[in-house]
Amino acid sequence: MEFITTPGMPSFMPTSSSQNIITSTTHVNQISSASSQNVIHHHHHSAPPPPQTQSSRYENQKRRDWNTFCQFLRNHRPPLAPPLISSTHVLEFLRYLDQFGKTKVHNQNCPFFGIPNPPGPCPCPLRQAWGSLDALIGRLRAAYEENGGLPESNPFGTRGVRLFLRDVRDFQSKSRGISYEKKRKRSSGHNNNIKQVVKLVAMDSSSGTSTTTLSSEN
Protein backbone atom coordinates (compact mmCIF):
# COMPACT_ATOMS: atom_id res chain seq x y z
CA MET A 1 0.00 0.00 0.00
CA GLU A 2 1.43 3.40 -0.96
CA PHE A 3 1.10 6.42 1.31
CA ILE A 4 1.79 10.05 0.44
CA THR A 5 3.28 12.25 3.15
CA THR A 6 2.80 15.95 3.24
CA PRO A 7 5.00 18.27 5.26
CA GLY A 8 3.29 19.46 8.38
CA MET A 9 0.83 16.61 8.43
CA PRO A 10 1.58 13.91 10.98
CA SER A 11 -0.88 11.44 9.52
CA PHE A 12 -0.86 9.47 6.31
CA MET A 13 -3.33 9.98 3.44
CA PRO A 14 -4.30 6.89 1.43
CA THR A 15 -3.72 6.75 -2.30
CA SER A 16 -6.54 6.20 -4.81
CA SER A 17 -6.27 2.41 -4.52
CA SER A 18 -6.54 2.64 -0.77
CA GLN A 19 -9.58 4.91 -1.09
CA ASN A 20 -11.24 2.34 -3.34
CA ILE A 21 -10.70 -0.35 -0.71
CA ILE A 22 -12.18 1.89 1.99
CA THR A 23 -15.15 2.79 -0.20
CA SER A 24 -15.77 -0.88 -1.01
CA THR A 25 -15.55 -1.81 2.64
CA THR A 26 -18.00 0.94 3.59
CA HIS A 27 -20.42 -0.21 0.88
CA VAL A 28 -20.21 -3.80 2.09
CA ASN A 29 -20.88 -2.67 5.67
CA GLN A 30 -23.91 -0.70 4.51
CA ILE A 31 -25.28 -3.73 2.66
CA SER A 32 -24.64 -5.95 5.67
CA SER A 33 -26.37 -3.46 7.96
CA ALA A 34 -29.36 -3.18 5.63
CA SER A 35 -29.58 -6.96 5.38
CA SER A 36 -29.53 -7.26 9.15
CA GLN A 37 -32.30 -4.69 9.45
CA ASN A 38 -34.36 -6.58 6.86
CA VAL A 39 -33.87 -9.82 8.76
CA ILE A 40 -34.90 -8.16 12.03
CA HIS A 41 -37.86 -6.49 10.33
CA HIS A 42 -38.96 -9.77 8.73
CA HIS A 43 -38.56 -11.60 12.02
CA HIS A 44 -40.68 -8.95 13.73
CA HIS A 45 -43.53 -9.38 11.25
CA SER A 46 -43.30 -13.17 11.07
CA ALA A 47 -43.55 -13.62 14.81
CA PRO A 48 -46.46 -15.90 15.72
CA PRO A 49 -49.57 -14.18 17.04
CA PRO A 50 -50.23 -14.35 20.76
CA PRO A 51 -51.98 -17.57 21.77
CA GLN A 52 -55.72 -17.36 22.00
CA THR A 53 -57.54 -18.15 25.19
CA GLN A 54 -57.95 -21.88 25.58
CA SER A 55 -61.55 -21.72 26.69
CA SER A 56 -64.06 -19.90 24.56
CA ARG A 57 -67.09 -18.16 25.92
CA TYR A 58 -69.22 -21.13 24.91
CA GLU A 59 -66.93 -23.60 26.67
CA ASN A 60 -66.97 -21.52 29.86
CA GLN A 61 -70.74 -21.32 29.83
CA LYS A 62 -71.04 -25.03 29.16
CA ARG A 63 -68.79 -25.82 32.10
CA ARG A 64 -70.81 -23.55 34.41
CA ASP A 65 -74.07 -25.14 33.27
CA TRP A 66 -72.72 -28.62 33.90
CA ASN A 67 -71.50 -27.65 37.38
CA THR A 68 -74.91 -26.17 38.18
CA PHE A 69 -76.66 -29.33 37.03
CA CYS A 70 -74.30 -31.54 39.07
CA GLN A 71 -74.98 -29.37 42.13
CA PHE A 72 -78.70 -29.87 41.54
CA LEU A 73 -78.15 -33.63 41.49
CA ARG A 74 -76.18 -33.54 44.75
CA ASN A 75 -78.95 -31.60 46.44
CA HIS A 76 -81.59 -33.98 45.11
CA ARG A 77 -83.37 -36.30 47.52
CA PRO A 78 -82.00 -38.86 47.23
CA PRO A 79 -78.74 -37.55 45.72
CA LEU A 80 -78.10 -38.64 42.16
CA ALA A 81 -75.05 -39.24 39.98
CA PRO A 82 -74.98 -38.22 36.29
CA PRO A 83 -74.84 -41.84 35.01
CA LEU A 84 -78.12 -42.61 36.83
CA ILE A 85 -80.26 -39.72 35.63
CA SER A 86 -83.14 -39.90 33.17
CA SER A 87 -85.21 -37.42 31.23
CA THR A 88 -87.45 -37.08 34.30
CA HIS A 89 -84.60 -35.54 36.26
CA VAL A 90 -83.77 -33.24 33.36
CA LEU A 91 -87.36 -31.94 33.35
CA GLU A 92 -87.20 -31.45 37.13
CA PHE A 93 -84.08 -29.36 36.64
CA LEU A 94 -85.71 -27.20 33.96
CA ARG A 95 -88.73 -26.52 36.18
CA TYR A 96 -86.40 -25.77 39.08
CA LEU A 97 -84.70 -23.06 36.99
CA ASP A 98 -87.98 -21.23 36.46
CA GLN A 99 -87.64 -19.58 39.88
CA PHE A 100 -84.61 -17.71 38.52
CA GLY A 101 -86.32 -16.66 35.28
CA LYS A 102 -86.66 -13.07 34.12
CA THR A 103 -89.24 -13.46 31.36
CA LYS A 104 -92.85 -12.50 32.08
CA VAL A 105 -95.17 -15.27 30.94
CA HIS A 106 -98.83 -14.24 31.09
CA ASN A 107 -101.51 -16.67 32.19
CA GLN A 108 -104.47 -17.25 29.91
CA ASN A 109 -106.79 -15.30 32.22
CA CYS A 110 -104.45 -12.29 32.28
CA PRO A 111 -105.74 -9.24 30.35
CA PHE A 112 -102.27 -8.88 28.81
CA PHE A 113 -102.20 -12.43 27.45
CA GLY A 114 -100.94 -12.31 23.86
CA ILE A 115 -99.88 -8.65 24.03
CA PRO A 116 -96.20 -8.15 23.10
CA ASN A 117 -95.75 -4.91 25.05
CA PRO A 118 -98.15 -4.81 28.03
CA PRO A 119 -99.12 -1.29 29.09
CA GLY A 120 -98.88 -2.07 32.78
CA PRO A 121 -97.74 -4.58 35.43
CA CYS A 122 -99.47 -7.84 36.23
CA PRO A 123 -99.02 -10.61 38.81
CA CYS A 124 -98.05 -13.25 36.23
CA PRO A 125 -94.91 -15.20 37.10
CA LEU A 126 -91.41 -14.85 35.68
CA ARG A 127 -90.08 -17.85 33.84
CA GLN A 128 -87.03 -18.96 31.94
CA ALA A 129 -87.34 -17.94 28.31
CA TRP A 130 -87.72 -20.76 25.83
CA GLY A 131 -84.62 -19.68 23.91
CA SER A 132 -82.51 -19.85 27.06
CA LEU A 133 -83.77 -23.34 27.92
CA ASP A 134 -83.22 -24.58 24.39
CA ALA A 135 -79.61 -23.34 24.36
CA LEU A 136 -79.05 -24.75 27.85
CA ILE A 137 -80.17 -28.22 26.82
CA GLY A 138 -77.82 -28.09 23.85
CA ARG A 139 -74.84 -27.29 26.07
CA LEU A 140 -75.75 -29.89 28.69
CA ARG A 141 -76.25 -32.52 26.02
CA ALA A 142 -72.69 -31.92 24.80
CA ALA A 143 -71.28 -31.74 28.33
CA TYR A 144 -72.92 -35.04 29.28
CA GLU A 145 -71.03 -36.90 26.56
CA GLU A 146 -67.80 -35.01 27.22
CA ASN A 147 -67.96 -36.22 30.82
CA GLY A 148 -68.23 -39.89 29.94
CA GLY A 149 -71.90 -40.28 29.07
CA LEU A 150 -72.96 -42.45 26.14
CA PRO A 151 -74.69 -40.73 23.22
CA GLU A 152 -77.37 -43.42 22.98
CA SER A 153 -78.34 -42.92 26.63
CA ASN A 154 -78.08 -39.12 26.73
CA PRO A 155 -81.09 -37.94 28.78
CA PHE A 156 -80.89 -34.42 27.34
CA GLY A 157 -81.69 -35.65 23.85
CA THR A 158 -84.77 -37.72 24.63
CA ARG A 159 -88.15 -37.24 23.04
CA GLY A 160 -89.68 -36.18 26.36
CA VAL A 161 -87.26 -33.25 26.67
CA ARG A 162 -87.89 -32.20 23.08
CA LEU A 163 -91.65 -32.24 23.61
CA PHE A 164 -91.29 -30.22 26.80
CA LEU A 165 -89.27 -27.54 25.01
CA ARG A 166 -91.79 -27.46 22.19
CA ASP A 167 -94.68 -26.94 24.64
CA VAL A 168 -92.77 -24.15 26.39
CA ARG A 169 -92.06 -22.48 23.06
CA ASP A 170 -95.68 -22.68 21.89
CA PHE A 171 -97.17 -21.40 25.14
CA GLN A 172 -94.69 -18.55 25.54
CA SER A 173 -95.29 -17.56 21.94
CA LYS A 174 -99.02 -17.23 22.58
CA SER A 175 -98.59 -15.73 26.02
CA ARG A 176 -96.14 -13.03 24.98
CA GLY A 177 -97.64 -12.39 21.58
CA ILE A 178 -94.43 -13.14 19.72
CA SER A 179 -93.46 -15.69 17.13
CA TYR A 180 -90.56 -18.12 17.45
CA GLU A 181 -91.06 -19.47 13.96
CA LYS A 182 -87.94 -19.45 11.84
CA LYS A 183 -87.97 -17.50 8.62
CA ARG A 184 -89.36 -19.68 5.91
CA LYS A 185 -87.12 -20.50 3.01
CA ARG A 186 -88.03 -19.03 -0.30
CA SER A 187 -90.11 -21.28 -2.49
CA SER A 188 -88.32 -23.47 -4.97
CA GLY A 189 -90.19 -21.76 -7.82
CA HIS A 190 -88.83 -18.38 -6.72
CA ASN A 191 -85.34 -19.79 -6.48
CA ASN A 192 -85.66 -21.21 -9.96
CA ASN A 193 -86.77 -17.84 -11.29
CA ILE A 194 -83.74 -15.99 -9.93
CA LYS A 195 -81.20 -18.75 -10.44
CA GLN A 196 -78.68 -18.32 -13.22
CA VAL A 197 -78.02 -21.43 -15.25
CA VAL A 198 -74.54 -21.85 -16.68
CA LYS A 199 -74.02 -24.61 -19.25
CA LEU A 200 -70.53 -25.53 -20.36
CA VAL A 201 -70.40 -27.11 -23.79
CA ALA A 202 -67.58 -29.54 -24.42
CA MET A 203 -64.84 -28.48 -26.79
CA ASP A 204 -65.65 -29.26 -30.42
CA SER A 205 -63.06 -31.72 -31.54
CA SER A 206 -63.31 -30.57 -35.13
CA SER A 207 -62.96 -26.82 -34.53
CA GLY A 208 -60.84 -26.98 -31.39
CA THR A 209 -62.90 -24.23 -29.73
CA SER A 210 -65.19 -24.17 -26.76
CA THR A 211 -68.41 -22.27 -26.23
CA THR A 212 -70.10 -21.14 -23.04
CA THR A 213 -73.81 -20.43 -22.83
CA LEU A 214 -75.04 -18.19 -20.02
CA SER A 215 -78.78 -17.91 -19.53
CA SER A 216 -80.76 -16.17 -16.84
CA GLU A 217 -84.29 -17.13 -15.92
CA ASN A 218 -86.26 -14.20 -14.63
C-alpha positions, 0 to 999 in steps of 0.5 A: 500500500502506498502512502503520500506524506505531506510536510506538516501533516503527521498522519498518512493519506491513502492513495486512490487504490486505498480509497477504493478499498475503503469505499468498497468496505464501507459499501459492504458494511452498509449492505450488511447493515441493511440486510440485518435490518431486513432480517430483524424487520422480517422476524418482527412481522413473522412472529407468531400471534399471541396464543388465544384463550384456551376456553371460549365463551361457549366452553366456559358457559357449558362448564358452568351449566354442567356444574350447576346441574351436578350441584342440583343432582347432589342436592336432590333427595336422594342424591343422584349421579350423572350416570343414573339420571333420566329425562325425568330428572332433566325436566325437574331441573328445567322446572327448578330453573324457572324460579330464577327466570326473568321473562314475564309469561302471562296466564291465559286469564291475564288481560295482557295475554298475547300482548307483546308490550303490556301497558302495565304490570301484572301478577303473572310469574317470571319464567325462563325464556324458551330460547334460554332453555333450548340453548341450555339443553344443547350445552348440557347434552354436549357436556354429558357426553364429554364427561363420559356419558354415552350418546345413545343414553343421553337424557338431554336428547330424549323425546320427552325433553324435546316435547317439553321444550316445544310446549314451552315455546308454543305457550310462551309464543301465545302468552307473549304475543311473539313468534318463534317461527324461523324464517321460511325459506323461499319457495323453490319456484322463486329460487328457480326464477332468480337462479342463473343457469350456466351450461358448459359445452364440451370443446368441439373436436373438429374446430378446437374451440369451446363455447359457453352459454349463459342464460338467466331465468327471470 
